[in-house]
């Protein structure tokens, strides 16, 4: 315990008394101004597909007491919604 306190005090004194200054380096050109446009396509593809799978799974479970097939899940639930055999 005493050795670690001594090392901490010595290190802080060394840093406080050192003559080296921190320099972040040369600044590059400023970043381009933000246009305010956000590309939401990837967001809606990911969350829209996941939401559609969950909604199709809930609907199939409620109406037929079955799980989605692999094909229905891989097509983001669209194979379930566009299959006329599911509505009987």
ABEGO torsion letter per residue (X at the ends): XAAAAAAAAAAAAAAAABABBBBAEBBBBBBBBBAGBBBAAAAAAAAAAAAAAAAAAAAAAAAAGBBBBAAAAAAGGAAAAABAAABX
